Amino acid sequence: MLVHSRKARWALWTVFLVLFLPLFALPLLVVLGASFATHWSGVLPSGPTGANYRAATRGEALQALTTSLVTALTASVLALAAGTWAALAAAALGRRSRKAMDALFMLPVAVPSVVVGLAVLVAFSRPPMLLNGTRWIVITAHAVLVTAFAYQSVAAAITRLDPAYEQAAASLGARPGYVLWRVRLPLLLPSLTAAAGLCFALSMGELSATMMLYPPDWTPLPVLIYAATDRGALFTGSAIAVVLMAATLLVLLAVSRLRTRASYR
Amino acid sequence: MAPAAPAAPAGIRFDGVTVAYHGTVVLDALDLTVEPGEVMALLGPSGSGKTTALRAVAGFVRPVAGRVLLGDRDVTDLPPHRRGIGMVVQQYALFPHMRVEDNVAFGLKARRTPKSEIRARVTEALELTGMAGYARRHPRELSGGQQQRVAIARALAVRPEVLLLDEPLSALDAQLRSGMLAELARLHRELPDVSILYVTHDQVEALTLADRIAVMDRARLRACGTPRELYRAPTDAFTASFVGGANLLPVTVRASGAEFAGTVIEVGTDGVAPGASATLCVRPHLVGLGDGPNRITGTLAELQWRGATHRLYVDVGGHRVMADVRELRQPPALGDEVALHFASEDAVLLPAGVAHG
């Protein structure tokens, strides 16, 4: 415990409750409240109903949920593979080239996602790489956006990895590929799963680039939420948002369980 | 590609090996031969280049000049995994995600040893190090000494011709260390064909375990010889003080001996011309208190009680002389005039021009 005196601890809790709770929890509670309502004219929502959820878990919305899950899963796997590969390659480079790699992978984070979306749209709208109009353009854009995060967390983990392990493995006669597969990747596994969770969550909530790219048969949930609120169906939109939240949280929970099983120390 | 099985026990040869990082020479033209089956200790303070020499054998640093040979194979340009060595490092580096048995089997699996053989070799290596009962444990469930044994078992399981030990005992506490020293000596008796390069900064480990000791200082090899040679007849001041600790007294050579602080000490001066300055090396535990041959007197500057012994620091003509004597019933007081003596055969005259430590 960092703070020892009882008074200081109370003060700290008060600050937390007054400042952080409204900032973080209240908006989510509002969405949760709205998702069960038909009217909201007073302080609290009124006209409790489950109809919003019936709409949010069937037909178009259900399909959008699957779309989002498939997109996020595929994009995360692609991003993790590319990011890990790049981070491992960067670790073997000299200082200057590694800096250049770091900067390159910072780009999708530094550039607004609308710009990334536009870039992907322009790049893949013409043969030979004609992805426009297919689901793959959405997945590609998501992968590009989240690879940066995968790269960064894996690169950070690699620098923390004690070189004594791979050296011990090499001295025992293991080829570099064997060392990678049997020693380095297993030791990086906790960071890899953390990166996967981060990528998945980011992809599940991506809207701005998706808006510019999605074909009619591949509408992810955030687009649906935007469309619903845009046409004034606030309460239905809220219900879909809660479904999005719950789905993301469930997957993250599963990943974090995997992570505790994968950590050795 | 698995390294070829050794036909005959192989030694290690350093042939003018020089290693430099960013223009700084950390190992300067090392010439050293470890005979097959020999235990060679590389002894020196930190930064002396001893670990660099070991890493050059393992293949983790690339010499800018010189060759490294294992037996008659030139391994200078081979990657680490094709050198056929076993290595144990200070922090053990056991793979935390593998059980003890999988750690020990790692090198065998990497070399595609048949499964039936792996099992036998793992058991053998674990029995050799007394860890057979811990095969199913994870490294984090073992104590430091046990992890150390597993690390040694892992290195021995691949039956290396050469075993590299990099400060293997320095992470253990004093009591465990002396136990592991005896253990390593026993291992070497059971595996007489394995050449061992043992890097340490601890002279006790080197004196106990090594057939020969190579003393390193500031990237250079200072002296190399059997522990007895280096201890009894050191050839330079650094070796004398680093191996066993020593009084290094500045003397002037005379016809009948060496003059120190006005007293002529009877000591062999063969080859040194009278009038030249030199260094006289005497081990503190060979210096006695009271009258005797080669008597010198001075004032007691410092007295330490060390249980079984007393250490006296005596100022003789502006130089400090150390003496370790059996515990004194009535020790002299600080500032007292005391007499010291030592036998002529316990003193070694070192040529001048040899820099002090």
Interface residues (C-beta under 8 A of the other chain):
Chain A: D162 A164 Y165 Q167 A168 A169 A170 S171 L172 G173 A174 R175 P176 Y178 V179 R182 V183 P186 L187 L189 Y264 R265
Chain B: M1 A2 P3 A58 G59 F60 P79 P80 H81 R82 R83 G84 I85 G86 M87 V89 Q91 A93 F95 P96 H97 F106 G107 A110 R111 H138 R140 R154 A155 V158 L164
